[in-house]
Amino acid sequence: MLFGNDRDGMRQFYCDCWNKAQTGQPLEPLELQIAAVIKEHPEYHALLENVDKAKSREYLPEMNETNPFLHMSMHLGIREQVGMNSPAGINELIQKIALKVGDHEAEHQVMDCLAEVIWQAQRSATTPDDAQYLKCIKEVLLKS
């Protein structure tokens, strides 16, 4: 795991990636992926340009706040799953959703499925249920 539980280190890395992208510095492959996701989220640009604020800000689900770092990380996770087609079949399902709503929006629609299977796995101290995840994505496809 790249950062483990180092929230500040992960947030610093995102800020550094964005800074490097904005200033034309060379980027490593992971930095390129992160910069691409950040570019697609202009609502987070100001935050990422203020490292102190980015590292100190708390996001409270009970206040209906979206954690931008979690959000962007979920984009990266879904893209990795699609790239590896893991779980098997996810690539085709997300491509079908993307044909209807676009690539970025397809990822947004699948995020709730990913969040749910991760939450269930944490709650039950098991690995994420791939079958349940794919079932949820199939339901998203039917609704899109």
Helices and strands as residue ranges (DSSP letters): H 7-22, H 29-39, G 42-44, H 45-48, H 51-56, G 61-63, H 68-84, H 90-101, H 103-124, H 130-143
